[in-house]
Amino acid sequence: MRYAILFGVLALLLPRHSAAADVSVELLPGRSAIAFRAYGIGLLPLDGQFTHFHGRFSYDPEAPTHCAVALQVDVASLAVAPATVGETVLGPDFLDAAEFPRLAYDGVCGIGGLTGRLTMHGVTRPFALTLDWAPDSLVAAGQLRRTDWGMTAMPILVGSTVRIEVSVRLAGAPHAGP
């Protein structure tokens, strides 16, 4: 009994560290953007952006290496100019939006950025993203090889890699990031 009282008094005297509550941000168009860039013939940039998606990003403002993301994207919402190129990218040789209407990403933060799993074109594989924190925003970026997701058409014309970039506004975020 004496030890229980002693430990109780010590617990009251020790400084308390209150854990910050996780901040949760909805990933929606207008507050976030999901863009991609490929290079035609290895030189000419081909840019696109998904216009319909939803998800959630949560993080600890005191330890931003502790975070998680879940994101669902409507593949057919991809906007690419010119429209004929967009039709090709959404067609059966590339994203095949008719057969695979959604892509998804689930990941968690660590020291090196986000690590998670990307499901696209009917294939789920590990996919890592770097994180660039600013006081009011976050940019997650990664590069994928099309062949890893079964998209092998026109390798010389379109290029073998695609850069993915997800931008998120973190209005009111109290940290400047790692």
VOTORVEX-260075 format. One record per residue: residue number from 0; x, y, z of N, C-alpha, C in turn. Coordinates in Angstrom, 3 decimals. Last residue first. Layout:
  nr   n_east  n_north     n_up  ca_east ca_north    ca_up   c_east  c_north     c_up
 NUM        X        Y        Z        X        Y        Z        X        Y        Z
...
This chain:
  nr   n_east  n_north     n_up  ca_east ca_north    ca_up   c_east  c_north     c_up
 177    9.295   17.949  -41.231   10.653   17.488  -40.964   11.628   18.059  -41.962
 176    7.094   20.835  -40.711    7.502   19.526  -41.238    8.943   19.195  -40.920
 175    6.132   22.965  -39.495    6.787   23.222  -40.768    7.330   21.938  -41.354
 174    2.861   22.947  -37.927    4.273   22.576  -38.040    4.827   22.941  -39.414
 173    0.106   23.413  -37.733    1.002   24.136  -36.855    2.491   23.844  -37.038
 172   -2.165   24.133  -40.331   -1.225   23.140  -39.781   -0.153   23.859  -38.966
 171   -3.925   25.799  -41.596   -3.870   25.852  -40.140   -2.924   24.834  -39.531
 170   -4.394   23.765  -44.346   -4.694   25.055  -43.730   -4.702   24.948  -42.219
 169   -2.990   22.058  -46.154   -3.118   21.748  -44.721   -3.406   23.036  -43.959
 168   -3.582   20.804  -49.326   -3.566   22.003  -48.487   -3.829   21.581  -47.043
 167   -1.611   18.611  -51.203   -2.670   18.724  -50.199   -2.502   20.041  -49.448
 166   -0.844   16.890  -54.169   -0.686   18.116  -53.389   -1.887   18.253  -52.459
 165    0.861   14.303  -55.578   -0.357   14.605  -54.836   -0.070   15.822  -53.962
 164    2.129   13.069  -58.545    2.279   14.097  -57.521    0.916   14.397  -56.905
 163    4.016   10.758  -60.401    2.757   11.037  -59.719    3.021   12.093  -58.652
 162    5.465   10.086  -63.476    5.629   10.773  -62.192    4.244   11.108  -61.664
 161    6.207    7.148  -65.149    5.197    8.172  -64.924    5.459    8.772  -63.549
 160    8.270    5.542  -67.634    7.958    5.973  -66.270    6.903    7.076  -66.268
 159    8.727    4.967  -70.302    8.513    3.851  -69.384    8.097    4.269  -67.982
 158    7.129    6.474  -73.170    8.115    6.432  -72.107    7.759    5.354  -71.099
 157    5.610    6.674  -75.490    5.088    7.241  -74.247    6.137    7.306  -73.142
 156    7.191    5.579  -77.561    6.386    6.771  -77.799    5.977    7.453  -76.500
 155    8.291    3.310  -76.388    9.166    4.371  -76.904    8.387    5.674  -77.059
 154    6.070    1.731  -75.565    7.099    2.147  -74.605    8.002    3.272  -75.105
 153    3.269    0.958  -76.365    4.009    2.118  -76.859    5.130    2.602  -75.931
 152    2.098   -0.943  -73.563    1.915   -0.409  -74.915    2.789    0.820  -75.162
 151    2.137   -1.918  -70.977    3.340   -2.090  -71.792    3.240   -1.480  -73.187
 150    1.143   -2.114  -67.951    0.893   -1.188  -69.057    2.146   -1.133  -69.932
 149    1.487   -3.569  -65.594    0.935   -4.232  -66.774    0.615   -3.321  -67.940
 148    2.816   -2.285  -63.619    1.357   -2.363  -63.484    0.706   -2.895  -64.764
 147    5.395   -2.282  -64.472    5.121   -2.919  -63.175    3.624   -3.080  -62.934
 146    5.349   -0.705  -66.744    5.334   -2.160  -66.920    5.060   -2.896  -65.613
 145    5.609    1.916  -65.746    4.326    1.453  -66.283    4.255   -0.068  -66.369
 144    7.096    2.721  -62.779    7.357    2.116  -64.094    6.049    1.515  -64.577
 143    6.675    5.834  -61.060    6.400    4.410  -61.258    6.780    3.987  -62.664
 142    7.588    8.058  -58.539    7.717    7.696  -59.942    7.484    6.204  -60.074
 141    6.121   10.573  -56.417    6.774    9.298  -56.693    6.804    9.030  -58.178
 140    5.303   12.834  -53.798    5.673   12.578  -55.186    6.374   11.233  -55.305
 139    3.292   15.008  -52.013    3.808   13.641  -52.050    4.092   13.319  -53.514
 138    3.311   17.982  -50.344    3.369   17.393  -51.679    4.015   16.016  -51.545
 137    1.385   20.055  -48.281    2.203   18.848  -48.375    2.156   18.386  -49.822
 136    0.969   23.147  -46.464    0.733   22.203  -47.559    1.698   21.030  -47.485
 135    1.695   25.073  -44.640    0.272   24.936  -44.950   -0.023   23.951  -46.080
 134    4.490   24.777  -44.218    3.586   25.088  -43.096    2.106   24.857  -43.399
 133    5.377   21.786  -46.057    5.439   23.242  -45.885    4.452   23.569  -44.760
 132    7.045   18.796  -46.955    6.161   19.515  -46.046    6.418   21.009  -46.115
 131    7.181   16.406  -49.145    7.733   17.748  -49.039    6.731   18.582  -48.243
 130    7.935   13.012  -49.351    7.058   14.037  -48.785    7.804   15.354  -48.692
 129    7.904   10.397  -51.808    8.623   11.334  -50.956    7.618   12.374  -50.459
 128    6.415    7.197  -51.843    6.333    8.599  -52.226    7.202    9.423  -51.279
 127    6.248    3.856  -53.114    6.756    4.832  -52.143    6.666    6.238  -52.722
 126    4.406    0.997  -53.386    4.701    2.267  -54.047    5.080    3.286  -52.978
 125    3.811   -2.451  -54.076    4.346   -1.406  -53.192    4.655   -0.151  -54.003
 124    0.812   -3.204  -55.991    2.260   -3.295  -55.746    2.668   -2.238  -54.719
 123   -1.751   -4.688  -57.729   -1.394   -4.030  -56.464    0.078   -4.283  -56.197
 122   -3.573   -4.297  -60.721   -2.345   -4.788  -60.081   -2.109   -3.997  -58.805
 121   -5.601   -3.136  -62.176   -5.787   -4.497  -61.700   -4.594   -5.100  -60.991
 120   -4.806   -0.525  -62.556   -4.837   -1.404  -63.724   -4.918   -2.875  -63.303
 119   -3.648   -0.305  -59.244   -3.916    0.385  -60.497   -3.890   -0.644  -61.618
 118   -2.939    0.286  -56.019   -3.700   -0.628  -56.870   -4.118    0.166  -58.096
 117   -0.153    0.653  -54.016   -0.942    1.264  -55.069   -1.623    0.163  -55.866
 116    0.736    0.808  -50.697    0.382   -0.073  -51.803   -0.539    0.680  -52.748
 115    3.515    2.468  -49.099    2.180    1.904  -49.154    2.006    1.009  -50.350
 114    5.159    5.024  -47.458    5.269    3.693  -48.057    3.882    3.084  -48.019
 113    6.306    8.336  -47.558    5.163    7.419  -47.507    5.539    6.082  -48.128
 112    9.480    8.978  -46.008    8.303    9.415  -46.752    7.155    8.450  -46.557
 111   11.542    8.091  -44.357   11.831    8.348  -45.763   10.660    8.853  -46.578
 110   10.320    7.711  -41.862   11.391    8.694  -41.996   11.645    9.046  -43.453
 109    6.880    7.319  -42.739    8.069    6.913  -42.016    9.117    7.989  -42.243
 108    3.365    6.928  -43.123    4.605    7.696  -43.158    5.693    7.021  -42.348
 107    1.465    4.623  -45.093    1.823    5.210  -43.808    3.162    5.917  -43.956
 106   -1.265    4.075  -47.443    0.112    4.123  -46.990    0.256    4.748  -45.623
 105   -3.041    3.192  -50.268   -3.066    3.178  -48.808   -1.622    3.156  -48.338
 104   -4.745    3.995  -53.183   -3.464    4.014  -52.483   -3.732    4.051  -50.991
 103   -6.348    2.982  -56.220   -6.364    3.219  -54.773   -4.942    3.212  -54.228
 102   -8.495    3.527  -58.982   -7.167    3.231  -58.470   -7.174    3.634  -57.009
 101  -11.229    2.241  -60.865  -10.681    2.904  -59.672   -9.202    2.569  -59.512
 100  -11.982    0.810  -63.181  -12.469    2.180  -62.985  -11.880    2.924  -61.781
  99  -10.915   -1.180  -65.299  -10.377   -0.866  -63.970  -10.735    0.580  -63.613
  98  -12.323   -1.249  -67.711  -12.096   -2.500  -66.973  -11.667   -2.245  -65.522
  97  -12.372    1.451  -68.429  -13.601    0.650  -68.505  -13.471   -0.621  -67.672
  96   -9.727    2.354  -68.218  -10.723    2.836  -67.261  -12.014    2.027  -67.286
  95   -6.980    1.630  -68.961   -8.160    0.787  -69.185   -9.249    1.106  -68.158
  94   -4.462    2.816  -68.975   -5.183    2.686  -67.705   -6.411    1.782  -67.797
  93   -3.575    1.372  -71.865   -2.938    2.031  -70.730   -3.746    1.815  -69.450
  92   -5.041    0.068  -73.764   -3.587   -0.103  -73.796   -2.873    0.511  -72.595
  91   -7.756    0.779  -73.426   -7.299   -0.550  -73.006   -5.787   -0.743  -73.005
  90   -7.757    4.351  -72.420   -8.140    3.165  -73.176   -7.464    1.886  -72.720
  89   -6.733    6.573  -71.279   -7.817    5.903  -70.557   -8.234    4.592  -71.224
  88   -4.898    7.294  -73.253   -4.403    6.965  -71.909   -5.469    6.220  -71.110
  87   -6.663    7.845  -75.383   -5.678    6.765  -75.502   -5.201    6.322  -74.121
  86   -8.061   10.045  -74.366   -8.790    8.825  -74.733   -7.846    7.633  -74.828
  85   -5.929   11.873  -74.141   -6.635   11.395  -72.951   -7.402   10.122  -73.218
  84   -5.400   12.327  -76.805   -4.370   11.668  -75.994   -5.014   11.111  -74.733
  83   -7.733   13.661  -77.473   -7.432   12.381  -78.139   -6.351   11.619  -77.385
  82   -7.587   16.045  -76.001   -8.550   15.015  -75.609   -8.261   13.667  -76.256
  81   -4.114   17.051  -75.515   -5.421   17.113  -76.148   -6.287   15.911  -75.768
  80   -4.735   17.003  -72.055   -4.915   17.725  -73.325   -3.829   17.252  -74.292
  79   -6.595   15.206  -69.673   -5.337   15.344  -70.412   -5.641   16.119  -71.682
  78   -8.004   14.165  -66.761   -8.066   15.227  -67.766   -6.677   15.405  -68.367
  77   -9.615   11.415  -65.412   -8.335   11.957  -65.846   -8.541   12.983  -66.957
  76  -11.823   10.087  -64.614  -11.820   11.530  -64.399  -10.515   12.185  -64.841
  75  -11.522    7.374  -64.807  -12.100    8.059  -65.964  -12.117    9.572  -65.805
  74  -10.652    6.694  -62.194   -9.699    6.717  -63.305  -10.236    7.511  -64.489
  73  -11.165    8.041  -59.221  -11.966    7.654  -60.374  -11.082    7.812  -61.613
  72   -9.403    6.927  -56.398   -9.434    7.827  -57.547  -10.299    7.218  -58.640
  71   -8.886    7.018  -52.940   -9.568    6.339  -54.032   -9.716    7.348  -55.176
  70   -6.676    6.688  -50.208   -7.130    7.490  -51.337   -7.745    6.595  -52.406
  69   -5.341    7.197  -47.104   -6.173    6.271  -47.877   -6.826    7.110  -48.965
  68   -2.520    7.558  -44.995   -3.341    8.048  -46.098   -4.123    6.898  -46.708
  67   -0.896    8.674  -42.019   -1.515    7.613  -42.820   -2.386    8.250  -43.886
  66    1.989    9.325  -39.952    0.809    9.716  -40.710    0.296    8.516  -41.489
  65    4.628   10.391  -38.484    3.540    9.484  -38.122    2.280    9.968  -38.836
  64    6.217   12.390  -39.145    6.582   11.099  -39.729    5.591   10.025  -39.321
  63    5.329   14.572  -37.693    4.725   14.326  -38.996    5.204   13.054  -39.694
  62    4.770   15.122  -34.747    5.639   14.088  -35.311    5.103   13.708  -36.691
  61    2.965   17.078  -34.208    4.214   17.087  -33.442    5.229   16.082  -33.980
  60    0.781   16.470  -35.802    1.516   17.714  -36.042    2.854   17.792  -35.306
  59    0.234   13.442  -37.211    0.485   14.016  -35.903    1.309   15.286  -36.121
  58   -2.306   12.955  -39.716   -0.921   13.056  -39.265   -0.877   13.666  -37.871
  57   -4.195   11.661  -42.428   -4.112   12.039  -41.015   -2.652   12.017  -40.592
  56   -6.199   11.961  -45.170   -4.801   12.003  -44.750   -4.798   12.434  -43.297
  55   -8.550   10.353  -47.207   -8.255   10.985  -45.929   -6.758   10.863  -45.667
  54  -10.562   10.767  -50.187   -9.711   10.034  -49.266   -9.492   10.825  -47.998
  53  -11.425   10.864  -53.654  -11.722   11.135  -52.246  -10.792   10.287  -51.382
  52  -11.891   12.286  -56.924  -11.217   11.398  -55.976  -11.685   11.753  -54.575
  51  -11.790   13.629  -60.027  -12.717   13.027  -59.058  -11.955   12.008  -58.214
  50   -9.734   14.489  -61.668  -10.669   15.500  -61.174  -11.690   14.953  -60.176
  49   -6.281   14.145  -62.240   -7.540   13.482  -61.916   -8.465   14.503  -61.260
  48   -4.357   15.400  -64.919   -4.819   15.576  -63.544   -6.147   14.849  -63.370
  47   -1.332   15.416  -66.884   -2.734   15.137  -66.650   -3.070   15.319  -65.189
  46    1.092   16.002  -69.429    0.571   16.236  -68.092   -0.906   15.925  -68.028
  45    3.843   15.117  -71.011    2.409   14.868  -71.122    1.861   14.958  -69.699
  44    6.729   16.588  -72.423    5.915   16.280  -71.248    4.441   16.104  -71.608
  43    8.962   15.107  -74.624    7.803   15.988  -74.545    6.925   15.639  -73.347
  42   10.978   13.079  -74.380   11.279   14.503  -74.290   10.078   15.391  -73.990
  41   10.336   10.429  -74.846   11.382   10.711  -73.880   11.652   12.184  -73.647
  40    8.092   10.293  -76.307    9.360   10.179  -77.034   10.530   10.565  -76.125
  39    6.519   11.868  -73.629    6.397   11.280  -74.951    7.721   11.369  -75.683
  38    6.569   11.354  -70.300    7.312   12.018  -71.363    7.171   11.244  -72.663
  37    4.123   12.185  -67.815    4.883   11.202  -68.579    5.607   11.977  -69.673
  36    2.774   13.095  -64.790    3.552   13.547  -65.937    4.280   12.349  -66.520
  35   -0.181   13.817  -62.887    0.844   12.909  -63.384    1.570   13.570  -64.550
  34   -1.844   14.803  -59.823   -1.346   15.044  -61.169   -0.360   13.961  -61.575
  33   -4.271   15.693  -57.751   -3.515   14.492  -58.116   -3.130   14.641  -59.577
  32   -4.866   17.952  -55.095   -4.729   17.724  -56.529   -3.897   16.471  -56.748
  31   -7.158   19.387  -52.684   -6.043   18.520  -53.068   -5.998   18.413  -54.581
  30   -9.249   21.026  -52.554   -8.330   21.083  -51.414   -7.057   20.296  -51.727
  29  -10.155   20.465  -55.122  -10.271   21.815  -54.581   -9.343   22.013  -53.399
  28  -11.110   17.134  -54.444  -10.747   18.163  -55.410  -11.032   19.552  -54.836
  27   -9.986   15.872  -51.238  -11.057   16.142  -52.192  -10.563   17.167  -53.217
  26   -9.215   14.428  -48.454   -8.603   14.590  -49.765   -9.726   14.668  -50.793
  25   -9.456   15.858  -45.270  -10.145   15.178  -46.358   -9.430   15.472  -47.664
  24   -7.290   15.344  -42.635   -7.595   16.201  -43.769   -8.308   15.367  -44.823
  23   -6.761   15.389  -39.206   -7.288   14.621  -40.326   -7.739   15.587  -41.418
  22   -4.329   15.242  -36.770   -5.088   16.118  -37.643   -5.515   15.272  -38.835
  21   -4.236   13.721  -33.586   -3.978   13.663  -35.018   -4.874   14.652  -35.737
  20   -3.382   15.592  -30.691   -4.371   14.818  -31.438   -3.996   14.832  -32.910
  19   -0.434   15.165  -28.824   -1.239   15.978  -29.733   -2.201   15.074  -30.481
  18   -0.225   14.122  -25.514   -0.081   13.746  -26.917   -0.993   14.626  -27.757
  17    1.346   15.820  -22.966    0.074   15.506  -23.592    0.317   15.201  -25.063
  16    3.283   14.899  -20.491    3.399   15.176  -21.917    2.076   14.795  -22.549
  15    3.879   16.183  -17.272    3.005   15.431  -18.170    3.235   15.881  -19.601
  14    6.450   15.702  -14.883    5.811   16.507  -15.919    4.989   15.626  -16.853
  13    5.659   14.291  -11.681    6.369   14.215  -12.954    5.660   15.066  -14.001
  12    3.835   14.413   -9.575    4.931   15.369   -9.613    5.669   15.385  -10.946
  11    2.067   12.310   -9.938    1.534   13.667   -9.927    2.634   14.716  -10.066
  10    3.810   10.149   -9.715    3.111   10.359  -10.980    2.538   11.765  -11.057
   9    4.513   10.338   -7.008    5.512   10.572   -8.054    4.854   10.854   -9.404
   8    2.051    9.639   -5.835    2.591   10.976   -5.610    3.628   11.302   -6.678
   7    1.890    6.958   -6.764    0.839    7.919   -7.093    1.328    9.352   -6.935
   6    4.120    5.801   -5.569    4.058    5.878   -7.033    2.984    6.873   -7.479
   5    3.268    6.051   -2.868    4.499    6.671   -3.324    4.494    6.837   -4.846
   4    0.970    4.433   -2.856    0.841    5.864   -2.554    2.068    6.621   -3.064
   3    2.154    1.983   -3.440    1.115    2.502   -4.323    0.943    4.009   -4.103
   2    3.815    1.601   -1.255    4.401    1.807   -2.592    3.383    2.390   -3.568
   1    1.961    1.189    0.797    2.860    2.317    0.887    3.459    2.644   -0.487
   0    0.827   -1.181    0.000    0.000    0.000    0.000    0.878    1.253    0.000
